[in-house]
Each structure stands twice: as structure tokens, then as C-alpha cells.
Amino acid sequence: MRATDRVDKFMTEDVLSIGIDEPASEVLRLFASYPLHHLPVRGGGKVVGMLSSADVMKMAAVIPKTGSAPGTYLDQRVKVATLMSRPAITVRPDATLLEAARAMAGNAVHALPVVDEAERLLGIITTTDVMHAALESRPAKSSASHESGDPLEIDMSATEFDHALSSAKAAVAAGEDVELVALGLLHLHRRLALLEQVLQSADRYLKFGQEPARAASLRAAIAAAKRASAPEKQAQPAFGLE
């Protein structure tokens, strides 16, 4: 996860909601029937408020233990509009997770309805969603370029690269390269050297005349580079370990 990831990648889209003019008993029914902790309230097609499980607990506390049916009692005395928190603290789908987390922390809420430009409900994101995103090993989304096959951005000086090569040779010579990482580096370095020879031969061939000797040199360099591209078909290359 990156703090700049968009909210719409992690929000829950199929979210229950309730109309502001619906009876209070419907709130109780929804919370009793579904594993809800937060319930957006709609009014005029927009999100106008928010109900939480804490609000339901307060509502349930006023229901008498005996007497009329709980639903009827609530509908006569409680309105969704007075029970809900308002205004609703919302977030746009293109907001970042960091912005969503800051909005939750700054307003002491645990969920944000996700709305479009017209304040219409699109989904909901909760503190649990943010925590799951932080713990999730999603390197696609945390490092999409790596999944698409793009190379890692590595900045290494010539001195550092020479040191890495020396360390790789020492590891191979000492038999300490258990994961073959050092051998892989040396193999790739050898291929790079061969490709450099191809470039140099091609450059001479194009700049100084396409003579048979230069053409032969270019063909030989290309053949050597091709052979090095299939290490499984040849014996382990020598890397000057002696």
C-alpha cells in the first residue's frame, strides 16, 4: 500500500444505506440483520448523515422491557434525522488513503461514505479497510511498475558496481552463493560486455565502411551475444575467478 493510493481501490461498493424519512425501526432491523457498524443516511439523493452501531445502542437503551412492540415504540418517539450524526464526513473516490485517514482521525470517526461530485453514495471506506490496505502485500498496487515488467530504478555508481562484481566473484569462489544471486550478476555482466562488443562492431561497420572483415567481426559479436543468452545450454561460464 502507498499513502497516495486512491480510496476507490479499497472502498466497499455494495453498501447499505437508509433514507432520512424512513422509520427508526428500519435502522434497528438493518443493524440486526446485517453485520453493520456504519449506515449512511440519504436525503434528496445525497448523503446527509451517518448512523453507527453506537447510535443503535443508544436507541435500544430507551426501549422499555415490557409494553408495546419495540419497533412501534421507536417509530413514535425517534426520528432518523435526530439520531444520525450530521453533517456526514465524506470523501471522494479519487482521494488518497492518507487524506481519508486524516479525515477519520481529525473528525473522530471510523468510516467515511464515498461520494461523487453530487454527493451521491458510491461506497464506504472504514478504518478497518485502511488497516487492511496497510497490511496487505499488494505489490501491484504498491509497485505497479514492477508487476508490469518495468525495471527497478537503481542508481549505482561505477565504483559501487565494481565492488558488487568483486563481492560476487568472491562469493562464487568461496561456494557461498547458495541462491545463485552472485552467479546471476556475473552472468549478466558477461552478457553486457558481449552486447557492448556488438555495439562497437556495429558502430565501426556503419561509420568506416561495410567491408567484409568488419561484417565478419559484427556477425561474430552477435553470435557470441546470442550464445550467452542461453546459459542453460552451455557449461558454466568462466568469470575470471582464478
C-alpha positions as CSV (number, residue, x, y, z in Angstrom):
1,M,0.0,0.0,0.0
2,R,1.1,3.6,-0.7
3,A,-0.4,6.6,1.1
4,T,-1.1,8.0,-2.3
5,D,-3.3,5.0,-3.4
6,R,-6.9,6.0,-4.2
7,V,-9.8,5.4,-1.9
8,D,-11.8,3.7,-4.6
9,K,-9.3,0.8,-4.7
10,F,-10.2,-0.1,-1.2
11,M,-13.7,1.1,-0.5
12,T,-16.7,-1.3,-0.2
13,E,-19.1,-0.5,-3.1
14,D,-22.1,-2.6,-2.1
15,V,-23.1,-0.6,0.9
16,L,-26.4,-0.4,2.7
17,S,-28.0,2.9,3.4
18,I,-31.2,4.3,4.7
19,G,-33.4,7.3,3.8
20,I,-33.8,10.1,6.2
21,D,-37.6,9.8,6.3
22,E,-37.6,6.0,6.9
23,P,-38.8,4.8,10.4
24,A,-36.4,4.3,13.2
25,S,-37.4,0.7,13.4
26,E,-35.8,0.1,10.0
27,V,-32.5,1.2,11.4
28,L,-32.8,-1.4,14.1
29,R,-33.8,-4.0,11.6
30,L,-30.8,-3.3,9.3
31,F,-28.3,-3.4,12.1
32,A,-29.9,-6.6,13.5
33,S,-30.0,-8.3,10.1
34,Y,-26.6,-7.4,8.7
35,P,-23.0,-7.2,10.1
36,L,-23.1,-3.4,10.1
37,H,-21.1,-0.9,12.0
38,H,-22.0,2.2,10.0
39,L,-25.1,3.2,7.9
40,P,-25.1,6.2,5.6
41,V,-28.3,8.3,5.6
42,R,-29.6,9.6,2.3
43,G,-31.8,12.6,1.7
44,G,-32.7,14.1,-1.6
45,G,-30.4,11.7,-3.4
46,K,-27.4,12.8,-1.3
47,V,-25.6,11.6,1.8
48,V,-26.8,13.8,4.6
49,G,-25.8,11.9,7.7
50,M,-24.3,8.8,9.3
51,L,-25.5,6.3,11.8
52,S,-23.2,4.0,13.8
53,S,-23.6,0.9,16.0
54,A,-23.1,3.3,18.9
55,D,-26.3,5.2,17.9
56,V,-28.2,1.9,17.7
57,M,-27.1,1.0,21.2
58,K,-28.4,4.4,22.4
59,M,-31.7,3.8,20.6
60,A,-32.0,0.3,22.0
61,A,-31.4,1.6,25.5
62,V,-34.6,3.7,25.5
63,I,-36.8,0.7,24.5
64,P,-38.9,-0.4,27.6
65,K,-38.5,-4.0,28.6
66,T,-42.3,-4.5,28.6
67,G,-45.2,-2.9,26.9
68,S,-45.6,-2.1,23.2
69,A,-43.6,-3.6,20.4
70,P,-40.1,-2.1,20.2
71,G,-40.5,-1.0,16.6
72,T,-43.7,0.8,17.2
73,Y,-42.3,2.4,20.3
74,L,-39.2,3.7,18.4
75,D,-41.2,4.9,15.4
76,Q,-43.4,7.1,17.7
77,R,-40.5,8.7,19.5
78,V,-37.3,8.6,17.5
79,K,-36.5,10.1,14.0
80,V,-33.6,9.1,11.9
81,A,-32.9,12.8,11.3
82,T,-32.4,13.4,15.0
83,L,-30.5,10.2,15.7
84,M,-27.9,10.5,12.9
85,S,-24.6,12.4,13.0
86,R,-24.6,15.4,10.7
87,P,-23.2,16.7,8.5
88,A,-21.8,13.5,7.1
89,I,-18.0,13.5,6.8
90,T,-17.5,12.2,3.3
91,V,-14.6,11.6,0.9
92,R,-14.3,11.5,-2.9
93,P,-13.3,8.3,-4.7
94,D,-10.1,9.9,-6.1
95,A,-8.9,11.0,-2.6
96,T,-5.8,9.3,-1.3
97,L,-5.8,6.8,1.6
98,L,-3.7,9.4,3.5
99,E,-6.4,12.0,3.1
100,A,-9.1,9.5,4.2
101,A,-7.1,8.5,7.3
102,R,-6.6,12.2,8.2
103,A,-10.3,12.9,7.8
104,M,-11.2,10.0,10.1
105,A,-8.6,10.9,12.7
106,G,-9.5,14.6,12.6
107,N,-13.2,14.1,13.0
108,A,-13.0,11.1,15.4
109,V,-15.0,8.8,13.0
110,H,-14.3,5.3,11.9
111,A,-16.0,5.4,8.4
112,L,-16.4,7.7,5.5
113,P,-19.1,7.5,2.9
114,V,-17.5,7.8,-0.6
115,V,-19.5,10.2,-2.7
116,D,-19.3,11.7,-6.2
117,E,-19.5,15.4,-7.1
118,A,-23.3,15.4,-6.5
119,E,-22.8,13.8,-3.0
120,R,-24.4,10.6,-4.3
121,L,-23.3,7.5,-2.4
122,L,-20.7,5.3,-4.2
123,G,-19.3,3.3,-1.3
124,I,-17.8,3.4,2.1
125,I,-14.3,3.2,3.5
126,T,-13.5,2.4,7.1
127,T,-10.6,2.3,9.5
128,T,-10.5,-1.4,9.0
129,D,-10.2,-1.0,5.3
130,V,-7.3,1.3,5.8
131,M,-5.6,-1.1,8.2
132,H,-6.1,-4.0,5.8
133,A,-4.6,-1.9,3.0
134,A,-1.6,-1.1,5.1
135,L,-1.0,-4.8,6.0
136,E,-1.8,-6.1,2.5
137,S,1.1,-7.4,0.5
138,R,-0.1,-5.9,-2.8
139,P,2.9,-5.0,-4.6
140,A,0.9,-4.5,-7.7
141,K,-0.7,-1.6,-6.3
142,S,2.2,-0.6,-4.1
143,S,4.6,-1.1,-7.0
144,A,2.7,-1.4,-10.2
145,S,5.6,-0.8,-12.5
146,H,7.3,-3.9,-11.1
147,E,4.3,-6.1,-11.9
148,S,4.2,-4.8,-15.4
149,G,7.8,-5.9,-16.0
150,D,9.4,-2.5,-15.9
151,P,12.9,-2.5,-14.4
152,L,13.6,-1.3,-10.9
153,E,15.0,2.1,-10.6
154,I,18.5,1.5,-9.3
155,D,21.1,4.3,-9.1
156,M,24.6,2.8,-8.7
157,S,28.0,4.4,-9.3
158,A,30.7,2.7,-11.3
159,T,32.7,2.2,-8.1
160,E,29.8,0.6,-6.4
161,F,29.2,-1.7,-9.4
162,D,32.8,-2.8,-9.4
163,H,32.6,-3.5,-5.7
164,A,29.5,-5.6,-6.3
165,L,31.3,-7.6,-9.0
166,S,34.3,-8.2,-6.8
167,S,32.0,-9.4,-4.0
168,A,30.1,-11.7,-6.4
169,K,33.3,-13.3,-7.6
170,A,34.4,-13.9,-4.1
171,A,31.1,-15.4,-3.1
172,V,31.1,-17.8,-6.1
173,A,34.7,-18.8,-5.5
174,A,34.0,-19.5,-1.8
175,G,30.9,-21.5,-2.6
176,E,28.8,-19.1,-0.5
177,D,26.4,-18.2,-3.4
178,V,23.6,-20.5,-2.2
179,E,20.8,-18.6,-4.0
180,L,22.9,-18.1,-7.2
181,V,22.4,-14.3,-6.9
182,A,26.1,-13.6,-7.3
183,L,26.4,-16.0,-10.3
184,G,23.5,-14.3,-11.9
185,L,25.1,-10.9,-11.6
186,L,28.3,-12.2,-13.1
187,H,26.4,-13.8,-15.9
188,L,24.5,-10.6,-16.7
189,H,27.8,-8.7,-16.6
190,R,29.3,-11.0,-19.1
191,R,26.3,-10.7,-21.4
192,L,26.5,-6.9,-21.1
193,A,30.2,-7.0,-22.1
194,L,29.3,-9.1,-25.2
195,L,26.5,-6.7,-26.1
196,E,28.9,-3.8,-25.8
197,Q,31.1,-5.6,-28.4
198,V,28.1,-5.9,-30.7
199,L,27.5,-2.2,-30.4
200,Q,31.2,-1.3,-31.0
201,S,31.4,-3.6,-34.1
202,A,28.1,-2.2,-35.5
203,D,29.4,1.3,-34.9
204,R,32.6,0.6,-36.8
205,Y,30.7,-1.2,-39.6
206,L,28.4,1.7,-40.2
207,K,31.0,4.5,-39.7
208,F,34.1,3.2,-41.5
209,G,32.7,1.2,-44.4
210,Q,30.9,-2.1,-44.7
211,E,33.9,-4.2,-45.6
212,P,33.8,-8.0,-45.4
213,A,36.2,-8.1,-42.4
214,R,34.1,-5.6,-40.4
215,A,30.9,-7.6,-41.3
216,A,32.5,-10.8,-40.1
217,S,33.5,-9.1,-36.9
218,L,29.9,-7.9,-36.3
219,R,28.5,-11.4,-37.1
220,A,30.9,-13.0,-34.6
221,A,30.0,-10.5,-31.9
222,I,26.3,-11.1,-32.4
223,A,26.8,-14.9,-32.3
224,A,28.7,-14.6,-29.1
225,A,26.0,-12.5,-27.5
226,K,23.3,-14.9,-28.6
227,R,25.2,-17.9,-27.2
228,A,25.4,-16.1,-23.8
229,S,21.7,-15.5,-23.8
230,A,21.0,-19.2,-23.2
231,P,23.1,-20.2,-20.2
232,E,21.3,-23.4,-19.7
233,K,22.6,-24.8,-23.0
234,Q,26.3,-24.3,-22.1
235,A,28.7,-25.0,-19.4
236,Q,29.1,-22.5,-16.5
237,P,30.9,-19.5,-17.9
238,A,34.3,-18.5,-16.6
239,F,34.3,-15.2,-14.8
240,G,38.0,-14.8,-14.1
241,L,37.8,-16.3,-10.6
242,E,41.3,-17.5,-10.7
